[in-house]
Amino acid sequence: DDSPHNPPPVQQELFGAATCFAGGILMVGAQEGLDIDELCVTVESDVNFTHLLTDNEALPASPLRVKIETKPDDPETLAAVRRIAERATRYAPGVYMLANPMSIALEVSGMK
């Protein structure tokens, strides 16, 4: 069911990345004494499922596009948020898992 209350898995992954970015920015910002009144993080990607059904060589997803909006929006705050967000691309677990190739340990068994 693709209702707004049951988004498809890929949308859930993008939402997880957005919340990971937001949480990291707010957590590190608070630790540094940065006063953020409002924060909006949007994460998008173009998804292509045709490779599952065909020999299509297209990538299954485009690089993540992350848009961060904040209040206050003065240059000092924006620079601090950018610095923290760049750090989040390396260390926030949800973002790391999407941005870095990881091995998959696949296990298939019969159900009991």
C-alpha positions in Angstrom: 0.0 0.0 0.0 1.6 3.3 -1.1 -0.6 5.5 1.0 1.2 8.4 2.9 1.1 6.3 6.0 2.8 3.3 4.3 5.5 4.8 2.1 7.5 2.4 -0.1 10.9 1.1 1.2 13.0 3.5 -0.9 11.1 6.5 0.4 11.6 5.2 3.9 15.3 5.0 3.3 15.4 8.6 2.0 13.4 9.7 5.1 15.8 7.8 7.3 18.7 9.7 5.7 16.9 13.0 6.1 16.2 12.4 9.8 19.8 11.2 10.3 21.1 14.5 8.8 18.6 16.6 10.8 19.4 14.8 14.1 23.1 15.1 13.5 22.9 18.8 12.7 20.8 19.6 15.7 22.9 17.4 18.1 26.3 18.8 17.0 24.8 22.3 16.7 23.5 22.2 20.3 26.9 20.9 21.5 28.6 23.8 19.7 26.1 26.3 21.1 24.5 27.0 17.6 21.0 28.4 17.9 18.8 26.8 15.2 15.2 27.8 15.4 13.9 25.8 12.4 15.5 23.1 10.3 14.2 21.3 7.2 16.1 18.5 5.5 15.0 17.0 2.2 16.7 14.0 0.6 15.9 13.0 -2.9 17.1 10.5 -5.5 15.8 9.3 -8.9 15.1 5.6 -8.6 15.1 3.2 -11.6 13.7 -0.3 -11.0 14.0 -1.4 -14.7 17.4 -3.1 -13.9 15.5 -5.7 -11.8 13.5 -6.8 -14.8 15.8 -6.3 -17.7 19.5 -6.2 -18.6 19.3 -2.4 -18.3 22.7 -1.0 -17.4 21.3 2.2 -15.8 22.2 2.9 -12.2 19.4 1.8 -9.8 19.4 5.3 -8.2 20.9 8.7 -8.8 23.2 10.3 -6.2 21.4 11.7 -3.2 20.4 15.3 -3.4 20.2 16.9 0.1 18.6 20.2 0.6 19.0 21.9 4.0 17.1 25.0 5.0 17.5 26.7 8.4 16.4 29.7 10.5 18.2 31.8 11.3 19.6 32.1 7.8 22.5 34.4 8.5 25.9 33.5 6.8 27.5 32.4 10.1 24.7 29.9 10.9 24.6 28.6 7.3 28.3 28.1 7.3 28.1 26.2 10.6 25.2 24.0 9.3 27.1 23.2 6.1 30.2 22.2 8.1 28.2 20.0 10.4 26.2 18.5 7.4 29.5 17.7 5.6 30.6 15.9 8.7 27.3 14.0 8.9 28.0 12.6 5.4 30.9 10.8 6.8 29.8 9.8 10.3 26.0 9.8 10.6 25.1 6.0 10.5 22.0 6.3 8.3 23.8 8.5 5.8 26.9 6.4 5.9 25.1 3.2 5.0 23.5 4.8 2.0 26.6 6.6 0.8 29.2 3.8 1.1 29.1 0.4 -0.5 28.7 -2.3 2.1 28.8 -6.0 1.8 25.6 -8.0 2.3 25.6 -11.3 4.2 22.6 -13.0 2.5 21.0 -15.9 4.3 18.1 -17.9 2.8 16.3 -20.7 4.7 13.0 -22.4 4.9 10.4 -21.1 7.3 9.7 -23.1 10.5 
